[in-house]
């Protein structure tokens, strides 16, 4: 057994009413949820560092979307729902186990909601396209075994692609136009992996094996491309919006917050006005400095005055940006600058490992990661490293589109992106989480962690770094952060209004471009992202505000003993629990304390 491999010897489920012959402890239920859920998705298991399950080599498998495979998942989660309830009702759980039980409960409900009602496997071709990309890409870049063994895993998965895509064709009954369009674009990335990227890594003695598996896989991908264009694309289109009922239920289970979607919408729309007023206050002296012979537009109506002054200042700030060929290098520079600042200010305990790489976003993931993203190190093998993805700017883009992207991610905004995704944002957060004990809690909170906790920390980190004086309290950077806050507000408004209230594309673009000062390229990409996902965009707004509130409560509780470093370390050591739970943990429920329900 190689290092990091976990083998689970799970008991066999009884077929009698979905119950076991003997009652399980909560720990047994948690272990069963973790490892069986990973086994249902071998591709995700590779990303997590889980390689063997009950004698099956997961790295050589693809996920099973056959009717029988989907039924196995439904039956498992229905059974586990009851057994979790039994285990929790009869035990005195520690605060940490109670937090885990909430996460498991909500993940079960999300899984059943997807399998029984949302059914992306019937309508979203990107599910299949992105899964293939991850199945091939992760063994290529994650060094969980010697390279020849990983290449054999890739070859084994490649052999399974034709049958996998045939099942996808049978499952897909209809698709929204935007989902089909993105799947076609991302599928080109899979073809590039098989035709160019992987062959460059295959040694001569394995080339015959690889070519034998790749040729039918490439043919199947081309056939699937034709299916997407000529068949699925011409059928009656499915609806990408969730209904009010489905959205409300998914929101509750996915975000695990004390506010419902309507409350979040109202709070975000009120915040929009507040942030714009702060931006105007900061922009007026900058406007006078940047345009000394220019009117400050005080003769305009209030809203137009705000828009004109703020826009002109942001336009001037946006002129300071990278070139397409220096974009990646600038991100690497910003990472080192942020790391040095965190260390100098002693803001938190920095990771002991140097396992972060900055790489280009894989092509098969650029539909939803149009700007960048973060892929944490495998939770079971953190030594393998994490990736900060930066999406390159295609040379084939028209000059105006390139300029729009560079203006949006200018000198200041690229620094905020790097803080968010890497330092001290997601990278530091997941490094802390990898040290949680016991290991079952580490795995659960790293893979199925709470979205507002995760995205809230990263957005909170941006503000915290500026509050501590990053970049010498630059007013240009602060105004860019306020623009980022407007974007976070717009994210929440978009998601709720698009799915629950039928917001049109034009109104969505107007909100982003005219009310929150986003460049056209950014607004267009965000609208696409909003149509590809649901209940993810509000995590930033909810999480940012909750992190600030938790910090304020902790500071009041600690009084003179309070330190920012201590707060960060304690909160991050808990991992991604629901934020209302984190607040209780930090305010009087230390690790290891046991209370009755």
C-alpha positions in Angstrom: 0.0 0.0 0.0 1.6 3.3 -1.0 1.6 6.3 1.4 -1.7 8.1 1.7 -3.8 5.2 0.6 -6.8 4.5 2.7 -8.7 1.2 2.6 -12.1 1.0 4.1 -13.5 -2.4 5.2 -17.2 -1.4 5.3 -19.9 -3.7 6.6 -22.4 -4.9 4.0 -25.7 -3.0 4.0 -28.7 -5.0 5.0 -31.5 -5.1 2.4 -34.2 -5.1 5.1 -35.9 -1.6 4.9 -32.5 0.0 4.4 -31.5 -0.6 8.0 -28.6 -2.4 9.6 -29.0 -5.3 11.9 -27.2 -3.4 14.7 -27.2 0.3 15.4 -24.1 2.2 14.2 -22.2 4.8 16.1 -21.9 8.3 14.6 -18.2 7.7 13.8 -19.2 4.6 11.8 -21.8 6.6 9.9 -19.3 9.4 9.2 -16.7 7.0 7.9 -19.3 5.2 5.7 -20.5 8.5 4.2 -16.9 9.7 3.5 -15.5 6.6 1.8 -18.6 5.4 0.0 -19.3 8.9 -1.4 -15.7 9.0 -2.7 -16.1 5.5 -4.2 -19.2 6.7 -6.1 -16.9 9.2 -7.8 -13.5 7.7 -8.5 -12.4 10.9 -10.3 -13.1 12.9 -7.2 -11.4 10.2 -5.1 -8.2 10.6 -7.0 -8.3 14.4 -6.3 -8.8 13.6 -2.6 -5.9 11.1 -2.5 -8.2 8.1 -2.0 -7.0 5.3 -4.3 -8.4 2.0 -3.2 -11.9 1.1 -2.0 -12.7 -2.5 -1.0 -10.1 -3.9 -3.3 -11.0 -1.6 -6.3 -8.4 0.6 -7.8 -10.3 3.9 -8.1 -7.6 5.7 -10.1 -8.4 3.4 -13.0 -12.1 4.0 -13.0 -14.6 6.6 -14.2 -17.8 7.5 -12.4 -20.8 5.3 -13.1 -23.9 7.2 -14.5 -25.7 4.1 -15.6 -29.3 3.6 -14.2 -28.0 0.9 -11.9 -25.1 3.1 -10.7 -27.5 6.0 -10.0 -29.9 3.7 -8.1 -27.0 2.5 -5.9 -26.4 6.1 -4.9 -30.0 6.8 -4.2 -30.4 3.7 -2.1 -27.2 4.4 -0.2 -28.1 8.0 0.7 -31.7 7.1 1.6 -30.5 4.4 3.9 -27.8 6.6 5.4 -30.3 9.4 6.1 -32.1 7.0 8.5 -29.0 5.6 10.1 -27.5 9.0 10.7 -30.7 10.1 12.5 -30.5 7.0 14.7 -26.8 7.5 15.5 -27.2 11.2 16.3 -30.4 10.8 18.5 -28.7 8.2 20.8 -25.3 9.7 21.4 -23.9 12.6 23.3 -21.9 14.3 20.6 -19.0 16.7 21.0 -19.4 20.1 19.3 -17.1 18.9 16.5 -19.2 15.7 15.9 -22.4 17.7 15.9 -20.9 20.0 13.3 -20.0 17.0 11.2 -23.5 15.5 11.6 -25.0 18.7 10.1 -22.6 18.7 7.2 -23.4 15.0 6.5 -27.1 15.6 6.8 -27.1 18.4 4.4 -24.9 16.6 1.9 -27.2 13.6 1.9 -30.2 16.0 1.2 -28.2 17.7 -1.6 -27.3 14.3 -3.2 -30.9 13.1 -3.1 -32.2 16.5 -4.4 -29.8 16.2 -7.4 -30.4 12.5 -8.1 -34.2 12.7 -7.8 -35.3 16.2 -8.9 -32.6 18.5 -10.4 -31.0 15.6 -12.4 -28.0 17.4 -14.0 -27.0 14.0 -15.4 -30.0 14.3 -17.8 -29.5 17.9 -18.8 -26.0 19.2 -18.3 -23.4 17.8 -20.7 -20.6 19.7 -18.9 -20.9 17.2 -16.1 -19.5 14.5 -18.4 -17.0 16.7 -20.2 -15.4 18.1 -17.1 -15.3 14.7 -15.4 -13.3 13.3 -18.3 -10.9 16.3 -18.1 -10.4 15.8 -14.4 -10.1 12.0 -14.8 -7.1 12.5 -17.2 -5.6 15.7 -15.9 -5.3 14.9 -12.2 -3.2 11.7 -12.6 -0.9 13.7 -14.9 -0.2 16.5 -12.4 -0.7 14.8 -9.0 2.3 12.7 -8.2 0.6 10.1 -6.0 2.6 7.3 -7.6 5.6 6.8 -9.9 4.9 8.3 -13.3 4.6 5.0 -15.2 1.9 3.8 -12.8 -0.1 7.1 -13.2 0.2 6.9 -16.9 -1.3 3.3 -16.7 -4.2 4.8 -14.7 -4.7 7.4 -17.4 -4.6 4.6 -20.1 -7.2 2.6 -18.1 -9.5 5.6 -17.8 -9.0 6.5 -21.5 -10.2 3.0 -22.5 -13.4 3.6 -20.6 -14.2 6.9 -22.3 -16.2 5.5 -25.3 -18.6 3.5 -23.0 -18.8 6.5 -20.7 -19.8 8.9 -23.5 -22.3 6.4 -24.9 -24.0 6.4 -21.4 -23.9 10.2 -21.5 -25.7 10.2 -24.8 -28.4 7.9 -23.4 -28.8 10.0 -20.3 -28.9 13.5 -21.9 -32.5 14.2 -22.9 -32.3 18.0 -23.3 -29.9 20.8 -22.3 -30.0 24.6 -22.0 -28.3 26.2 -25.0 -25.6 27.8 -22.8 -24.7 24.4 -21.2 -24.4 22.8 -24.6 -22.2 25.7 -25.8 -19.8 25.5 -22.9 -19.6 21.7 -23.1 -18.6 22.0 -26.8 -15.9 24.5 -25.9 -14.6 22.5 -22.9 -14.6 19.2 -24.9 -12.0 20.7 -27.1 -9.8 20.9 -24.0 -10.2 17.1 -23.5 -9.2 16.5 -27.2 -6.2 18.6 -26.6 -5.3 16.6 -23.5 -5.4 13.3 -25.4 -3.9 14.5 -28.7 -1.1 16.8 -27.4 -0.6 17.1 -23.6 -0.6 13.5 -22.5 1.4 12.1 -25.5 4.2 14.5 -24.6 4.5 12.7 -21.2 4.2 9.1 -22.5 7.6 7.3 -22.7 8.3 5.2 -25.9 7.8 1.9 -24.1 4.2 2.8 -23.2 3.3 4.6 -26.5 1.7 1.6 -28.1 -0.6 1.0 -25.1 -1.5 4.7 -25.0 -2.2 5.0 -28.7 -4.4 1.9 -28.5 -6.5 3.5 -25.8 -6.4 7.1 -27.1 -7.6 6.4 -30.7 -11.1 5.1 -29.8 -11.4 7.7 -27.0 -10.6 10.5 -29.4 -13.1 9.2 -31.9 -15.7 9.0 -29.2 -15.0 12.6 -28.1 -15.5 13.7 -31.7 -18.7 11.8 -32.0 -19.9 13.3 -28.7 -19.0 16.7 -30.1 -21.2 16.0 -33.1 -24.0 14.8 -30.8 -23.8 18.0 -28.8 -23.9 20.2 -31.9 -26.3 18.3 -34.2 -28.6 16.4 -31.8 -28.7 17.8 -28.3 -28.3 21.4 -29.5 -31.4 21.0 -31.7 -33.7 19.4 -29.2 -36.2 21.4 -27.1 -34.0 23.3 -24.7 -34.2 22.5 -21.0 -34.4 25.4 -18.5 -31.1 26.4 -16.7 -33.0 28.2 -14.0 -34.1 26.3 -10.9 -37.7 26.7 -9.8 -38.3 28.8 -6.7 -39.0 25.6 -4.7 -35.8 23.8 -5.9 -33.7 26.9 -5.5 -35.0 27.5 -2.0 -34.3 23.9 -0.9 -30.9 23.7 -2.5 -30.0 27.1 -0.9 -30.8 25.8 2.5 -28.8 22.6 2.3 -25.8 24.1 0.3 -25.3 27.4 2.2 -26.3 26.3 5.8 -26.9 29.8 6.8 -29.5 31.3 9.1 -30.9 33.5 6.3 -33.1 32.5 3.4 -32.6 33.6 -0.2 -35.1 36.5 0.1 -33.4 37.9 3.2 -30.0 37.6 1.5 -31.4 39.4 -1.6 -32.8 42.3 0.5 -29.5 42.6 2.4 -27.5 42.6 -0.8 -29.6 45.2 -2.5 -29.4 47.5 0.6 -25.6 46.9 0.7 -25.3 48.0 -3.0 -26.3 51.5 -2.1 -24.1 51.7 0.9 -21.0 50.5 -0.9 -21.6 52.9 -3.8 -21.8 55.8 -1.3 -18.4 54.8 0.2 -16.9 54.5 -3.2 -18.0 58.1 -4.1 -16.5 59.4 -0.9 -13.2 57.8 -1.7 -13.3 58.7 -5.4 -13.9 62.4 -5.1 -10.3 63.3 -3.8 -8.8 60.8 -6.3 -10.9 62.4 -9.1 -9.6 65.8 -8.3 -6.0 64.5 -8.3 -6.4 62.6 -11.5 -8.4 65.2 -13.4 -7.3 68.5 -12.0 -8.9 70.6 -14.7 -12.0 68.4 -14.9 -15.4 69.0 -13.4 -16.5 66.7 -10.6 -20.0 66.5 -12.3 -21.7 67.9 -9.2 -24.4 69.4 -11.6 -25.7 65.9 -12.4 -28.5 64.0 -10.6 -27.2 62.1 -7.6 -27.0 58.6 -9.2 -25.5 59.9 -12.4 -23.0 61.9 -10.3 -21.9 58.8 -8.5 -21.6 56.8 -11.7 -19.6 59.4 -13.6 -17.1 60.2 -10.8 -16.5 56.6 -9.7 -16.3 55.4 -13.3 -13.7 58.0 -14.3 -11.5 57.2 -11.4 -11.8 53.4 -12.0 -11.0 54.0 -15.7 -7.8 55.7 -14.8 -6.9 52.9 -12.2 -7.6 50.3 -14.9 -5.0 51.8 -17.2 -2.3 50.3 -15.0 -2.4 46.7 -16.0 -0.2 43.8 -17.2 0.2 42.6 -20.8 -1.0 39.2 -21.9 2.6 37.9 -21.9 3.3 39.2 -18.3 -0.1 38.2 -16.8 1.2 35.0 -15.2 4.5 36.5 -14.0 2.6 39.3 -12.3 0.4 36.8 -10.4 3.6 35.1 -9.2 5.0 38.4 -8.1 1.9 39.3 -6.2 1.9 35.9 -4.4 5.4 36.5 -3.0 4.4 40.1 -2.0 1.3 38.9 -0.2 3.3 36.1 1.6 5.9 38.5 2.8 3.2 40.9 4.1 1.4 38.1 6.1 4.7 37.0 7.6 5.8 40.6 8.5 2.5 41.4 10.1 2.2 38.0 11.9 -1.4 37.7 10.7 -1.6 33.9 11.0 0.6 30.8 11.1 1.8 30.3 7.6 1.9 26.7 6.2 5.1 24.8 6.8 5.0 23.3 3.3 5.9 25.0 0.1 3.5 23.0 -2.0 1.6 25.7 -4.0 2.1 26.0 -7.8 0.7 28.7 -10.1 -0.4 27.2 -13.4 -2.7 28.0 -16.3 -6.3 27.0 -15.8 -6.9 23.6 -17.6 -8.8 24.2 -20.8 -11.6 21.8 -19.9 -12.4 24.0 -16.8 -12.3 27.5 -18.4 -16.0 27.6 -19.0 -16.7 28.3 -15.3 -13.2 29.4 -14.3 -12.9 32.3 -16.8 -10.4 34.2 -14.6 -8.8 31.8 -12.2 -9.4 29.4 -9.3 -7.9 27.2 -6.7 -7.5 23.4 -6.5 -6.4 22.3 -3.0 -3.9 19.6 -2.4 -5.4 16.1 -2.0 -6.7 16.0 1.6 -5.3 12.5 2.1 -2.0 13.4 0.4 -1.4 17.1 1.1 2.3 16.7 0.2 1.3 16.5 -3.5 0.6 20.2 -3.7 -2.1 22.7 -4.5 -2.7 24.7 -7.6 -3.6 28.4 -8.1 -5.1 28.5 -11.5 -4.7 31.7 -13.6 -6.7 31.6 -16.9 -4.5 33.0 -19.7 -5.8 35.5 -22.3 -6.1 33.8 -25.7 -4.0 35.5 -28.4 -6.9 34.9 -30.8 -9.2 37.3 -28.9 -9.9 40.7 -30.5 -7.9 43.5 -29.2 -10.9 45.1 -27.5 -11.7 41.9 -25.6 -8.1 41.5 -24.4 -8.0 45.1 -23.2 -11.3 44.6 -21.4 -10.0 41.6 -19.5 -6.7 43.3 -18.6 -8.5 46.4 -17.4 -10.7 44.4 -15.1 -7.8 42.4 -13.7 -5.5 45.4 -13.5 -2.4 45.9 -11.3 -4.6 46.3 -8.2 -7.3 43.7 -8.9 -4.8 41.0 -9.8 -3.3 41.5 -6.3 -6.8 41.0 -4.8 -7.3 37.8 -6.9 -4.0 36.4 -5.6 -4.9 37.2 -2.0 -8.3 35.5 -2.5 -7.2 32.4 -4.2 -3.8 31.8 -2.6 -2.3 34.0 0.2 -3.8 34.1 2.7 -7.0 33.0 1.1 -7.9 29.5 -0.1 -4.4 28.0 -0.1 -3.8 28.9 3.5 -7.3 27.9 4.5 -7.0 24.4 3.1 -3.5 23.9 4.5 -4.9 24.6 7.9 -7.8 22.2 7.2 -5.3 19.4 6.3 -4.1 19.3 9.9 -7.4 18.7 11.5 -7.6 15.6 13.8 -9.2 13.1 13.8 -8.7 12.4 10.1 -12.3 11.8 9.4 -13.2 15.4 10.3 -10.3 16.6 8.2 -11.6 14.7 5.2 -15.2 15.7 5.7 -14.6 19.4 6.2 -12.1 19.6 3.3 -14.2 17.9 0.7 -17.7 18.7 1.7 -17.0 21.9 3.7 -19.4 24.9 4.0 -19.3 27.2 1.0 -19.8 30.5 2.9 -17.0 29.5 5.2 -14.7 28.8 2.3 -15.5 31.7 0.0 -16.2 34.0 2.9 -12.7 33.5 4.3 -11.1 34.3 1.0 -13.1 37.5 0.5 -12.7 38.5 4.2 -8.9 38.0 3.6 -8.9 40.7 1.0 -10.4 43.3 3.3 -8.3 42.1 6.3 -5.1 42.6 4.3 -6.0 46.1 3.3 -7.1 47.0 6.9 -3.7 45.9 8.0 -2.0 48.3 5.6 -1.2 46.1 2.5 0.4 48.1 -0.3 0.9 51.1 2.0 -2.8 51.8 2.4 -3.1 52.7 -1.3 -6.5 54.5 -2.0 -6.5 53.0 -5.5 -6.3 49.5 -4.0 -9.0 50.3 -1.5 -11.3 51.6 -4.2 -10.7 48.4 -6.2 -11.6 46.4 -3.1 -14.9 48.3 -2.8 -15.5 47.5 -6.4 -14.8 43.9 -5.5 -17.4 44.2 -2.7 -19.9 45.5 -5.2 -19.2 42.4 -7.3 -19.8 40.2 -4.3 -23.1 42.0 -3.7 -24.0 41.6 -7.4 -23.2 37.9 -7.2 -25.8 37.3 -4.6 -28.4 39.5 -6.3 -27.8 37.8 -9.7 -28.1 34.2 -8.3 -31.4 34.8 -6.4 -33.0 37.0 -9.1 -32.0 34.8 -12.0 -33.3 31.6 -10.5 -36.2 32.8 -8.4 -37.5 35.9 -10.3 -36.7 35.4 -13.9 -34.1 38.2 -14.2 -33.3 38.8 -17.9 -29.8 38.8 -19.4 -30.0 42.5 -20.1 -31.0 43.4 -16.6 -28.2 41.2 -15.3 -25.6 42.9 -17.5 -27.0 46.3 -16.6 -26.6 45.5 -12.9 -23.0 44.5 -13.4 -21.9 47.1 -15.9 -23.9 50.2 -14.9 -24.4 49.6 -11.1 -21.2 47.7 -10.1 -18.7 49.1 -12.6 -17.6 45.8 -14.2 -16.0 45.6 -17.6 -18.0 44.1 -20.4 -15.8 41.0 -20.6 -16.2 40.3 -16.8 -19.9 40.9 -16.9 -20.4 38.5 -19.8 -18.3 35.8 -18.2 -20.1 36.2 -14.9 -23.5 35.9 -16.5 -22.4 32.6 -18.1 -21.1 31.4 -14.8 -24.4 32.3 -13.1 -26.2 30.1 -15.7 -23.8 27.2 -15.2 -24.2 27.1 -11.4 -26.7 27.8 -8.6 -26.4 28.6 -4.9 -22.6 29.2 -5.3 -22.5 32.9 -6.1 -24.2 34.0 -2.8 -21.5 32.3 -0.7 -19.1 35.3 -1.0 -21.6 37.8 0.3 -23.0 35.6 3.1 -19.5 34.4 4.1 -17.8 37.8 4.1 -20.3 39.3 6.4 -20.5 36.3 8.7 -16.7 36.2 9.0 -16.6 39.8 10.0 -19.4 39.3 12.5 -17.7 36.2 14.0 -14.5 38.1 14.4 -16.3 41.0 16.2 -17.9 38.6 18.6 -14.7 36.8 19.3 -12.9 40.1 20.0 -15.6 41.2 22.4 -15.4 37.8 24.2 -11.6 37.9 24.5 -11.3 41.5 25.5 -7.7 42.5 26.3 -6.5 38.9 25.4 -7.6 39.3 21.8 -5.2 39.0 18.9 -5.9 38.9 15.2 -3.4 36.0 14.7 -5.1 34.0 17.5 -8.5 34.5 15.9 -7.4 33.4 12.5 -5.5 30.4 13.7 -8.4 29.2 15.9 -11.1 29.7 13.3 -9.0 28.1 10.5 -8.1 25.1 12.7 -11.8 24.1 12.8 -12.1 23.7 9.0 -15.1 24.6 6.9 -18.0 24.1 9.3 -21.2 26.1 8.8 -20.5 29.7 10.0 -23.2 29.8 12.6 -21.6 26.6 14.1 -18.2 28.2 14.0 -19.5 31.2 15.9 -20.6 28.9 18.7 -17.4 26.9 18.7 -15.3 30.0 19.1 -17.6 31.4 21.8 -17.4 28.7 24.4 -17.4 25.2 22.8 -13.7 24.3 22.7 -12.5 21.2 20.9 -13.0 18.0 22.9 -15.9 19.3 25.1 -18.9 17.0 25.2 -22.4 18.1 25.8 -25.7 16.4 25.7 -28.2 17.5 23.0 
